[in-house]
Amino acid sequence: MFVVLDDRSTVAGGYVACFEREGIAATAVDPSEFFEWFELINDSDVAVIEGFLLGTVSARRQISSRIRSRCRAPLIGLIEARALSETLELFSLGFDDVLAKPFHVREILARSGAIRRRMQITDECVDVGGIRIFFDGRDPIVNGDVLPLPRRERRILECLVLSRNTRITKTQIFNRVYGIFNDEIHENVIESHISRLRKRLKQKLGYDPIDSQRFLGYRLKDFAIEEVLQTAHVAPTSLTQGPDALMPPSIMRDQENVDGSLRSNDYERLGNVCPV
């Protein structure tokens, strides 16, 4: 989600509309209310912000300083026309980039992506299990072919990659895709988007690459497998050693005798876990 600040509410609304046409969540915040708003949102909501765009703002110095004290998101200045003095002033205030009109939303995405790469927040592209994901608005490449995706589904796939070191919840995905202040759409819409995304990826890959667990969230299966291996202390070669190879001994499947009773070693194992 991008946050737009401009003393002219009409101009700020126009910027937000341009983002929404590209399927990117954005919100306009009145500069006079920024400090109160920035104090009220929690750290998890701040982490969702992908960039701050400051247009004609009288309190640029104070606002940019407050943003930098709490957030590393790209800070981009938007100016009416190229002017060396104004450009240098914005860079001196800690802005990461300056754009003069006219500009396109995709240019902002590309520039903010370049800034995050320089900050080592993200990579230009990431390859995961036969999928190459970009962060500049391009569609992913799956098994060597471009897979055209609706804008929301592409953004969800990007979210899964950006959060590849941990699971991401439905609420977190909704905040990234629709914004943290969108109360017109219910977050359950994310389940529908992910269901369709799964079908498209499965048609290309032959398997469902998205792992989900109730109450824990979603992640790409390549990273889910790595997590299981680390937990179970099992070498990667065990992937071919049977259906239970990835499971730690404590969660191995129970085996039954012909009469339906558990085998003796399973009774012992269960007894160690829950003695009677």
PyMOL commands that set and color helices and strands:
alter all, ss='L'
color gray80, all
select helices_A, chain A and resi 9-21+31-40+43-48+60-70+84-92+105-118+151-162+170-178+189-205+221-232+236-240+249-251+264-273
alter helices_A, ss='H'
color red, helices_A
select strands_A, chain A and resi 2-5+26-29+51-54+75-79+97-100+125-128+131-134+141-142+145-146+210-213+217-220
alter strands_A, ss='S'
color yellow, strands_A
deselect
rebuild
show_as cartoon
